[in-house]
Amino acid sequence: MFDFDQRIDRTGTNSVKWEASHPDYNAEGMLPLWVADMDFACPPAVTEALIKRASHPIYGYPMKQKVFYQALQEWIAKRFGASVEVSWMTSVAGVVPGIYVAIDAFSAPGEKVVIQTPVYHPFAIAIENRGRQVVRSSLVERDGHYDMDWEDLAQKLADPQVKLMLLCSPHNPVGRVWTKQELERLGSLCAEHGVIVLSDEIHADLVYEKGSHTPFFALPAELASQSVTFVAPSKTFNLAGLFTSYVLTPNERLLRMYKQTAAKLGNEHINLFGMEAAVAAYRHGEQWLDELLAYLHGNARYLHEFLAQRIPEVTMNVPQATYLGWMDFRRLGLEQADLNRVIRREAKLGLNDGALFGEEGTGFQRINFACPRALLVEAMERLERALHS
């Protein structure tokens, strides 16, 4: 049994979450529940592997050994029942840098990329930074449950200037796990119009119903071949600071184009310790992950039930995946600036402003509940006092 109730002091560790002195997230007296890393110790096997490697005092340029890719191949077979080839894979320092490379590889300046808002805000930033146009297709929300807007998607994907679709699967921040049927429908739409799907699956392991996530590369071949998928051990095992991610596609041409663009951008290298950690996590971290998921699901239920019983004007559905809660404050009738002031200045909570994820996030806040339960208890009691004072 792993102790996820243990509170570990992260001050003095150069932690963005706890030490960045950002007035909106972790100013003095605030509880930081924002940036998506966890306040839990990583799997012991990872720490042991890192200590073992660190004991050799030379940290020169590393090779990407086959075992690095085989560990992911084995993990995908075990967790998702999918078969992939090592030859489908390459690596990148992070999913967001990988998306930058893919935008350059598969589209030209001025062309368009579709995203589904509200969504992880670096998507739009990456598109704009690479000189492409953002096309937003709003998700349809009913009582906190989100679906794709199929009619709107079909219309926007039909635009010949649209070259890419950036998919968040599972979805951050709304916590949806897209069904296989939904992904096949989306893949068919994209294939029909020659649109390449870039599937960000960094939260794929963090699903609460085992087997519910379908990787895009596991769809029928004619759909999978029109896609590039990004995965990483970083969210799963709390290794974000090791900057090590994977890129997968069964399409040899797309993989070659991606690798060529990454090389041109000098973006093909990854971290020595990140590779050691990834292999250890994928080969020895499964029990830790299963216990983590049970704890996280308990945290999500705690938030949902606390709000329903004590602050019914605020709601949060239990997400199907991720450790990110999408809290709905719209019944308060506050302007977003006023809502942010109440959360940050009165409740002293460092949450993500929902509007950051798109205009559909107005009236919402995103909370990171990957922390010991006692911190969430304190956070909810602060929120209750602030709203009911």
N, C-alpha and C positions, 0 to 999 in steps of 0.2 A: 504493500500500500504506500502511495506517495502522499505527502502532506501538502495539500494545496491551501490549507488554512494558514500556513506559516507566513508571517509578514517579514519580508526581506528588505532591509534598508538599501535603497539604490542610490542614495546620495553619495557623492564622491566617486561614482562610476562613469561619469561623463554621459549621463542619461538625458536624452532630449526630452523624454516624457516628464522627468522629475526635476531637471536642473536647467532648462533652457531660459528661465526667467521671462517667459512670454506672458504679457499682462492678461491675455485671454485664457490661458490654459494652466499655468503653474506659477502665478505670482504668489507672493507671501500669503500663507494661510489657505490657499486653494488646494483642493483634492484634484489631481490631474487624472482624468479618465477619458483621454482623447486619442493620441497617436496609437496606432494598432501594433503595439507589442504587449507582452504579458508580464505581469508581476510575479511570475512563478519561475522556479529553478528549472532549467532544461533537463532532459533525461540524463540520469547519471552516466550512461554509456557515452554520451557526447562529451561530457566533462572529462571523463577518463581518456577518451581518444585524443582530446586536445592537449591534455597534460602530457600524455605520452609523446606526442609529436613535438610539443614545445620543449621537452627535455633535450632534444637534439638542438644545439645552439646555432645552427645555420638555417636560415629561412630564405633560401634562394628561390629562383623561378621554378614553379612546379609544372609537372606534366599533368594533363587530364587523362588519368589512367582509365582503362576500360571498366574497372571496378566502380568508378564514380557513376558511370551510366548504368552499369548492371544493377547497382543497388536500387536505382529508381525503377528500372525495368521489373525487378522482382516485387517492389512495393506496389506498382500499378497492377500487376497480376493478382497480388494478394488482396488489396483493398478494393479494387474496382472490377476484378475479373476480366480485365482487358489484356490483350496481347500486343506488345509493341516491340519494335526492333531497336537495338542500340544505334543502328544506322539512321534512325529518324531523328536523332538527338544532337543538339549542340548546347552550349552553355552561355550564360551572360551574368553580369554582376547582380542584376536585379530585374524584376518584371517590368518596372517602369522604363529603365534604360533599354530593355528588350523591345518594348513597344515603340520607343523612339527609332530604333534601328529598323523595325518592321515597317513603320510609316514611310521611312526613306526608301526602303527596299521595294515596296509594292505600290507606291503612288508617287505622283509628281506634284511639285508646288502648285497651289491653286485648286487641286482636286479635293474631293469631299470624303469625309469619314463620318459614319453614323454611330451615335452613342444613344443609350437608353437612360434618360434622366428620371429621377435623381440618381446619380451614380458617382463613384469614386472620382474626385475632382481632378487628379492628375491626368485623366483621360483627355479632357478638353484642353488642358494646358499643353500636353504633349502634341496634340494635333495643331494647335495654334503656333506653338514654338517651331514646328517644322514647316510652317507656311501653308498648311492645308486649312480647309474650311470645316467647321464643326456643324454637323446636321443632327439636331436633337429630336428624338422620338420619345415622347413622355410615356412612362409606364402608367397603366390604369390602376387606380387605387380604389378599393371598396372595403371599408371597415378595417383598414390596416393591411389588407392582402393586396398584393400587386401582381398584375398580369401584363403581358406584352400587348401593345396596341397593333394588332395584325393589319388592319386596314391602313393605318398611318405608315407602318413599316413597309408594306408593299408599295405604297406610293413613293416613299423616299428612296427605297432601294432601286426603283426603276429609273431614277435619274442617272443618265450615262456618266455624269461627273462623279458619282459615288463609286469609289474603288474599294473601300474597306468598311467593315463593320467591327467595332470594338465591343466585344461581349464580355460582361462581368458575370462569371458563372463558377460558384454561387455568387449571388449579387450582393455587393456592398454599396449602400448601407441597408437595403431593405430586407436582407436575409433570406431571399427566395432561393430555393434549389429548383432550377428549371427541370421539368420532366423530360424524359427521352423524346416523347411525342412533340413537345414544344421545340426542342432543339432540332429535331428532324424537320419540322415545319419551317423554322428559321433558316436552317441549312439549305432547304430546297428553294426558298425565296432568294437567298444569296447566290446559290448556284445558277438559278435561272437568269440572274442579271450579271453574272460574272464578278460578283463581289466577294473578296477574300475575307474570311472571318478570322479576326485576331481574338482568341479566347483567353482571357485572364482567369486562370483557375487556381490562383494562389490560395484560396480558401477551400479547395476541393476536399481536403482531409477533415475539415471541421464541420461535418454534417452530423445531425443528431439522429437521423434514421439511417442506420448502416446500409450501404448499397444504394442510397437514393440519388447520388450524384452520377451523372453520365458524362464522362470526358468527351469533348468534341471529337477527339481523334478516334473514339470508339464507335462513332456513327457509321452508317453504311459508307463504303469506300468512296462513292461518288460525291459524298458530302464532306467526309474527312479530308479528302484530297484538296479541298478548296479552303483549307484552314491551317492556321499555325497556333499552337497552344503553348501557354507559359505556365509553368508550375515551379514550386520552390518548397524547401523544407522550412522556410523562414517563419511563416505564420504558424505552421503546424507544431513546430518544436521550439519556438521562441529563439530563433537564430538570426533575426533580421540584421544584426550588426556584423554578420560574417559575409554578407553580400555575395550570395551564391544561388543562382537560379538556373532553370533548364528551359530549353525551347524544343518543341516536338512538332514534326509534321511528317506524314507518310509520303508527302509530295516531294520527290527528289529535286525538282526544279525550284520549288519555293525554298527548300532548305539551302540549296546552293546560292540562290539570290540573297537570302538572309546572311549567310556566312560571308559572302563577298562584301556586302554593305557593312557588316560589323567590322571586317578587317580594314576597310577604307576609313572607318570612323575611329579606329584604334580601340574598339569596344569588345574585343574577343577574349580578354583575360579575366580570370576569376581568382578568388582568394584561396591560398594554400590551406588555411585552417577551415575555411568554409567547406572545402571538399572532404576533409577528414570528418567534419561534423555531419555532413549529409550522409555519408556512408554509415556512420555509427547510428545515426537517428533512424534511417530507413531499415537497417538490419536488426537493431536492438531496442527501438523505441515504441513498439506497438502497444505493449501493456501500459506504458506511461500515457500514451495518447488515449487509449480507451478509458482510463481512469480520469484523465483530464476532461474528456468530453462529458462524462457523467457529472463532474463538478461544474463545468460551464453551463450545462443545461439546467442544473439546480440554481445557479446564479440568475439565469434568464427567468426562470419561473419565480424566483424570489422577487425580482424587479416587477414582473407582471402583476403578481399578487399584492405586493405592497401598494402599487399605484391603484389597483382596483379597490382595495380596502381603505386606504388612507388618503389618497389624492385622486379621486375618481375623475376629476376634470383633466387629468393627464393619463394617456394610455400608451402601452407598449406591448405589441404582440410578441410571443416567444418566437424568435427567428428559427427557420429551418436549418440554418447554418451560420457560421462565423461567431465571433464573440463580441459582436457589435449590435447594440440595441438601437432601434429607431423610435425615439420617443416623440409622441404627438401632443403638442401643447396648444393646438389650434382653438380648443374650447375656451381657453383663457381670453381670447380676443385681443391679444397684445400685438403691437407692431414688432417686427423682428428685432429691431434695435432695443426695444424695451424688454423683450424676452431675454435677449442676451445679457442685458444689464442685471436682470433679476437672477439669472443663473450664475453669472460670474461675480457680481459685486455683492449680492445679498446671500445667495446660497453658497457662494465660494466654491463652485464646482467648475472644473475645467472640462467642459464638453465641447464637441464640435458643432458649430453653427450649421443647422440643416441647410440653410440657403447656399452654403459652400458647394453642395452637391447638385445645384441647379435650382431654378426658381420654384420647382415642385417641392423643394425642401423647406420652403418658408413655413414657419410654425412648428418646425421639428428641431430636435437636437439628437446627435449621435453620441451614445455612451459606450465606452469600452468596459465590458464587465469581466475581463480576464484578470481578476485580482482576488485576493482573499475575501471571503464573504463579509468579514468584519468591515472592510473598507466600503462595501456597498451599503451595509447597514448605516454607517456614518453618512454616506452620501445621500441616501434617501431621507434620513432624518433631517439633514440640512435643507433638502429641497422642501420637505413638508413645513418646516419652520418658516422658510422664506415665503412660501406661497400662502400660508395661513396666518401670517403675522398681521 
